[in-house]
């Protein structure tokens, strides 16, 4: 019997514009030593981030197979990527609905026997080698040339690698969550909680109008249909006791504070990033002051980041002044651009743009009238901001002052819930929600829409 060869593939892709000039990078690593065995990168013209990420995966698997073409099932490949979408889809937990993704996923799946490939999500900070390769490829395309391995310096920026343990590659985040659900189900003697809840599509659509809230973005979901997870079967024996879990260290904890009221809030008008950028009202300033007093009493916030919009900057400044901290602006936390609907009530939009509104409520990839921003686009940039912040603030507690859509999106993604679950969340002005992010990719929703500090 041939000795088993164990490799790691790290892959990434990017697009400067999404869609825009795009490229991918992939590196093949010896799992036992951490040595780089092969690199691949290519400028692929105009494409989306997801297409580029899949192309990087295909290149990495192809390079791995080329190193040991006759190994067959004696070749084991562990793929590590910072794209949750690709990892979950290739692992079979999320459905693939986008027509551009299906053939790419099929190509990737056909390169090696499915039993020989495992997948793991990693933070972007741990995927620097592949990320650098992708950026080198895009830089080369910008200059009218193709990437050349001999000129690459990507490996110089790669983080130190820890060889995989002999007992096999580590599980991915979703697998860890599945074990936790199985343990809870066994403890209470009930069936496995593979499905958190079901959402009736009709009820979601009807609830969208009633729950539009101050910005009306509470009506929307936050991810593409292709990101929707399928059912998960949990058959593994749960580990005994929480104490047996590995020490993952302190999580990056996001305390999500929605901004205080503006004059548009009580009138329930669409107020996104494409409108007038209103300031806080007198009520909103009082809410910000109460939030500041609350966080000062807790003494847990170590960093503050904010959406660039005025209402969030003003709310964040009130807290920062009280805590003696600086505010860092994160553009990815801005609210949705609602296009021609900015400043209108839900009823006014229904009257003027009824068909567009109906389509928008049913499809997260549909943008508002007039070239606004779809919830799928919002989800992509919010997820990218999440990855940047969790890498930057690992082990720290960060106050993120933002809006309805980004907060609901972060909560939905943490729960791995379908896009339509957003219709079932309530989020008040100046409310607090909390999500913790662990080193293995798992997330824990700890609080949602707490307004006790305002009373």
C-alpha positions in Angstrom: 0.0 0.0 0.0 1.3 3.4 -0.9 2.1 5.8 1.9 -0.5 8.5 2.3 0.7 12.0 1.2 -0.9 14.8 3.1 -1.0 18.3 1.6 -2.5 21.6 2.5 -3.9 23.9 -0.2 -4.4 27.6 0.7 -6.4 29.5 -1.9 -7.8 33.0 -2.4 -9.3 35.2 -5.1 -10.1 38.9 -5.4 -11.8 41.4 -7.6 -11.2 45.1 -7.6 -14.7 46.2 -8.2 -16.7 43.0 -7.8 -17.1 42.6 -10.7 -13.8 44.1 -11.8 -10.2 43.2 -12.6 -9.8 39.9 -10.8 -7.1 37.3 -10.0 -6.5 34.3 -7.8 -3.6 32.8 -5.8 -3.0 29.3 -4.5 -0.2 27.6 -2.6 0.4 23.8 -2.0 2.1 23.0 1.3 3.5 19.9 2.8 1.3 19.1 5.8 4.0 17.5 7.8 6.7 20.2 7.4 4.9 23.4 6.4 7.2 23.6 3.3 5.8 25.4 0.2 5.7 22.8 -2.7 4.0 24.8 -5.4 2.4 28.3 -6.1 -0.1 29.3 -8.7 -1.6 32.7 -9.6 -3.3 34.2 -12.6 -5.0 37.4 -13.7 -8.4 36.3 -15.1 -9.9 39.6 -16.4 -13.2 41.0 -15.1 -14.9 38.7 -12.7 -16.5 38.7 -9.2 -14.8 37.8 -5.9 -16.6 34.5 -5.7 -15.6 33.4 -9.2 -12.0 34.4 -8.5 -12.1 32.4 -5.2 -13.4 29.3 -7.0 -10.7 29.7 -9.6 -8.1 29.8 -6.9 -9.5 26.6 -5.4 -9.4 24.9 -8.8 -5.8 26.0 -9.4 -4.7 24.8 -5.9 -6.3 21.3 -6.2 -4.9 21.0 -9.8 -1.4 21.8 -8.6 -1.7 19.4 -5.7 -2.7 16.6 -8.0 0.1 17.4 -10.4 2.7 16.9 -7.7 1.5 13.3 -7.1 -0.5 12.3 -10.2 -0.5 8.6 -9.5 -1.3 8.8 -5.7 -5.1 8.2 -6.1 -6.8 7.9 -2.8 -3.4 7.9 -1.0 -3.3 11.7 -1.5 -5.1 13.7 1.2 -5.6 17.4 0.6 -6.8 19.8 3.3 -8.1 23.1 1.8 -7.9 26.3 3.8 -9.7 29.4 2.6 -11.0 32.6 4.1 -14.1 32.4 1.9 -16.9 31.0 4.0 -19.1 30.7 0.9 -16.7 28.4 -1.0 -15.9 26.3 2.1 -19.5 25.7 3.0 -20.6 25.0 -0.5 -17.8 22.6 -1.3 -18.4 20.9 2.1 -22.0 20.3 1.0 -23.6 22.3 3.7 -24.8 25.2 1.6 -26.7 25.0 -1.6 -25.2 26.3 -4.8 -27.8 28.4 -6.6 -25.8 31.0 -8.5 -25.4 29.8 -12.2 -21.8 31.1 -12.3 -20.8 29.0 -9.3 -22.2 25.6 -10.2 -19.8 24.8 -13.0 -16.8 26.0 -11.0 -17.8 23.9 -8.0 -18.3 20.9 -10.3 -14.8 21.4 -11.8 -13.2 21.7 -8.3 -15.0 18.5 -7.1 -13.9 16.5 -10.1 -10.1 17.1 -9.6 -9.6 14.6 -6.7 -11.8 12.0 -5.1 -14.3 13.7 -2.8 -13.2 11.5 0.1 -9.6 12.8 -0.3 -10.4 16.5 0.2 -11.5 18.3 3.4 -12.2 22.0 3.9 -11.6 24.5 6.7 -12.4 28.2 7.0 -9.6 30.4 8.2 -9.4 34.2 8.9 -8.0 36.3 6.2 -4.9 37.1 8.3 -4.0 33.4 8.2 -4.4 33.3 4.4 -1.8 35.9 3.6 0.3 33.8 1.2 -2.6 33.1 -1.2 -3.9 36.6 -0.7 -0.6 38.1 -1.7 -0.4 35.8 -4.8 -3.9 36.9 -5.9 -2.9 40.6 -5.5 0.3 40.0 -7.4 -1.7 38.5 -10.2 -4.1 41.5 -10.2 -1.2 43.9 -10.2 0.3 42.1 -13.2 -3.0 42.3 -15.1 -3.2 46.0 -14.3 0.2 46.4 -16.0 -0.7 44.3 -19.0 1.3 41.2 -18.1 0.8 37.9 -16.5 2.0 36.8 -13.1 5.4 35.1 -13.0 6.5 32.7 -10.2 10.1 33.8 -10.4 9.2 37.4 -9.5 6.8 36.5 -6.6 7.5 37.7 -3.0 4.3 36.4 -1.6 5.9 33.7 0.5 7.9 36.3 2.4 4.7 37.7 3.9 3.2 34.3 4.8 2.5 33.7 8.5 4.4 30.9 10.2 2.7 27.5 9.6 2.0 24.8 12.2 2.1 21.3 10.7 -1.1 19.4 10.8 -1.3 16.8 13.6 -0.9 13.2 12.6 -4.4 12.3 13.6 -5.8 14.2 10.7 -6.8 17.7 9.6 -8.7 20.0 12.0 -12.4 20.3 11.6 -14.0 23.4 10.2 -16.2 25.9 12.0 -19.5 24.3 10.9 -18.3 20.9 12.1 -17.6 22.4 15.5 -21.0 23.9 15.6 -22.6 20.6 14.6 -20.9 18.9 17.5 -22.1 21.5 19.9 -25.7 21.1 18.7 -25.4 17.3 19.0 -24.1 17.6 22.6 -27.0 19.9 23.5 -29.5 17.6 21.9 -28.1 14.6 23.7 -28.2 16.4 27.1 -31.9 17.3 26.8 -32.8 13.9 25.3 -34.3 15.4 22.2 -33.6 15.1 18.5 -30.6 16.8 17.0 -31.1 20.5 16.5 -29.7 20.6 13.0 -32.3 23.2 11.9 -32.5 26.3 14.2 -35.9 27.4 13.0 -38.1 27.6 10.0 -39.3 30.8 8.3 -42.4 31.0 6.3 -41.7 33.0 3.2 -45.1 34.6 3.1 -44.9 35.6 6.7 -41.5 37.1 6.1 -42.7 39.2 3.3 -45.7 40.5 5.3 -43.5 41.1 8.3 -41.1 43.2 6.2 -43.5 46.0 5.8 -44.5 46.1 9.5 -40.9 45.8 10.6 -39.3 48.4 8.3 -38.3 50.4 11.3 -36.4 53.7 11.3 -34.5 52.9 8.2 -36.8 50.3 6.7 -33.7 48.1 6.2 -35.2 45.8 8.9 -37.3 44.5 6.1 -34.4 43.0 4.3 -32.2 40.0 4.4 -28.4 40.1 4.2 -26.9 37.5 1.9 -27.2 35.9 -1.5 -29.5 32.9 -2.1 -26.4 30.9 -3.0 -25.2 31.3 0.6 -28.3 29.6 2.0 -27.2 26.5 4.1 -28.8 23.1 3.4 -29.8 20.6 6.1 -27.0 19.2 8.2 -27.0 15.6 9.5 -25.2 15.1 12.7 -24.2 11.5 13.4 -20.9 11.9 15.2 -20.8 11.0 18.9 -20.7 14.2 20.9 -17.7 14.9 23.1 -18.4 14.6 26.8 -18.6 17.9 28.6 -17.6 21.3 27.5 -14.3 21.1 29.4 -13.0 18.6 26.8 -13.1 21.3 24.1 -9.7 22.7 22.9 -8.6 26.1 24.4 -9.3 28.6 21.5 -8.3 31.6 23.6 -10.4 34.7 24.1 -12.7 35.5 21.2 -12.9 38.8 19.3 -16.2 40.1 20.8 -18.2 42.6 18.8 -20.6 44.8 20.8 -22.9 46.0 18.1 -24.5 49.4 18.9 -27.1 50.7 16.6 -26.9 54.5 16.3 -29.3 56.8 18.1 -32.4 58.3 16.6 -32.4 60.9 13.8 -35.4 63.0 12.8 -36.2 60.2 10.2 -36.3 57.4 12.7 -39.8 57.9 14.3 -41.2 58.5 10.8 -39.9 55.1 9.7 -38.3 56.4 6.6 -35.6 54.7 4.4 -32.3 56.3 5.6 -29.3 54.6 4.1 -25.9 55.6 2.8 -27.2 57.2 -0.3 -29.4 59.9 1.3 -29.0 63.0 3.3 -26.8 61.6 6.1 -28.8 63.1 8.9 -27.4 64.0 12.4 -28.7 62.7 15.7 -31.9 64.3 17.0 -32.1 65.5 20.6 -33.6 62.1 21.5 -30.7 60.4 19.7 -28.1 62.4 21.5 -29.7 61.4 24.8 -29.6 57.8 23.7 -25.9 58.0 22.8 -25.2 59.6 26.3 -27.0 56.8 28.0 -25.1 54.2 26.0 -21.9 55.9 26.9 -22.7 55.8 30.6 -23.6 52.1 30.3 -20.3 51.2 28.7 -18.4 53.3 31.2 -20.0 51.4 34.0 -19.2 48.0 32.4 -15.6 48.9 31.7 -15.2 46.1 29.0 -14.9 48.0 25.7 -11.3 48.2 24.5 -11.7 49.5 21.0 -14.3 51.5 19.0 -15.1 51.3 15.3 -17.8 53.1 13.5 -19.7 53.4 10.2 -18.6 56.6 8.4 -22.2 58.0 8.4 -22.8 61.0 10.7 -25.3 59.4 13.0 -22.9 56.6 13.8 -19.9 58.8 14.2 -21.8 61.1 16.6 -23.0 58.1 18.6 -19.5 56.6 18.7 -18.0 59.9 19.7 -20.2 60.2 22.7 -19.0 56.8 23.9 -15.4 57.4 23.0 -15.3 60.7 24.9 -16.6 59.0 28.0 -14.2 56.1 27.7 -11.1 58.0 26.6 -10.8 55.9 23.4 -10.3 56.8 19.7 -12.9 56.0 17.0 -11.7 54.1 13.9 -13.9 54.4 10.8 -14.8 51.1 9.0 -16.5 51.8 5.7 -17.8 48.2 5.5 -20.2 49.0 8.4 -22.1 51.7 6.5 -25.9 51.2 5.9 -27.4 50.0 2.6 -27.8 52.5 -0.2 -31.5 52.6 -0.8 -31.3 54.4 -4.1 -34.5 56.3 -5.1 -36.2 55.2 -1.9 -34.0 57.3 0.4 -36.2 59.5 2.6 -39.5 57.8 1.7 -41.7 55.7 4.0 -42.4 52.1 3.2 -45.9 53.0 2.2 -44.6 55.7 -0.2 -42.3 53.3 -1.8 -45.1 50.8 -2.2 -47.2 53.4 -3.9 -44.5 54.7 -6.3 -42.4 51.6 -6.9 -44.7 48.7 -6.0 -43.3 46.1 -8.4 -39.7 47.0 -7.6 -40.4 46.7 -3.8 -42.0 43.3 -4.2 -39.1 41.9 -6.1 -36.6 43.5 -3.6 -38.4 41.8 -0.7 -38.3 38.4 -2.3 -34.8 38.5 -3.7 -31.7 39.7 -1.7 -29.8 40.1 -5.0 -32.2 42.8 -6.2 -31.2 46.4 -5.7 -33.7 49.2 -4.8 -35.0 51.4 -7.6 -32.4 53.8 -9.1 -29.2 51.9 -8.7 -29.2 51.3 -4.9 -27.4 48.5 -3.1 -28.8 44.9 -2.9 -28.7 43.1 0.4 -26.4 40.5 -1.2 -23.9 43.2 -1.9 -24.3 44.6 1.7 -23.7 41.1 3.1 -20.5 40.7 1.1 -18.9 43.9 2.3 -20.1 43.4 5.9 -18.6 39.9 5.9 -15.3 41.3 4.6 -15.4 44.0 7.3 -16.1 41.3 9.9 -13.0 39.3 8.8 -10.8 42.3 8.9 -11.9 43.3 12.3 -11.8 39.8 13.9 -8.2 39.5 12.6 -7.2 42.9 13.8 -8.9 42.6 17.3 -8.5 38.9 18.1 -9.1 38.5 21.9 -10.4 42.0 22.4 -13.8 43.6 23.0 -14.8 46.0 20.2 -17.7 48.4 20.2 -18.9 48.6 16.6 -21.4 51.5 16.0 -23.4 50.8 12.9 -26.9 50.4 11.4 -29.8 47.9 11.2 -28.7 46.0 8.1 -25.1 45.4 9.1 -26.0 44.3 12.6 -28.7 41.9 11.3 -26.3 40.6 8.7 -23.6 39.9 11.3 -26.2 38.1 13.5 -27.6 36.1 10.6 -24.2 35.0 9.4 -23.1 34.0 12.9 -26.2 31.8 13.2 -25.6 30.4 9.7 -29.3 31.2 9.1 -30.9 31.7 5.7 -31.3 35.2 4.3 -35.0 35.4 5.0 -34.4 35.0 8.8 -33.6 38.7 8.8 -37.3 39.4 8.5 -37.8 38.0 12.0 -35.4 40.3 13.9 -36.3 43.5 15.7 -33.6 46.1 16.2 -34.4 49.4 18.0 -32.5 52.7 17.9 -29.4 52.6 20.2 -29.9 48.9 21.0 -27.0 46.6 21.8 -26.3 43.2 20.3 -23.2 41.0 20.8 -21.5 38.4 18.8 -18.2 36.6 19.8 -15.9 35.2 17.1 -13.5 32.4 18.1 -10.2 31.3 16.5 -11.7 28.2 14.8 -14.2 30.3 12.9 -17.1 29.6 15.2 -19.3 32.5 16.3 -21.6 32.8 19.3 -24.6 35.3 19.4 -24.8 36.5 23.0 -27.2 39.3 22.9 -29.8 40.9 20.6 -31.7 44.2 20.7 -31.0 45.0 24.4 -32.4 48.5 25.3 -32.3 48.2 29.1 -29.6 50.9 29.2 -32.1 53.4 27.8 -34.6 53.0 30.6 
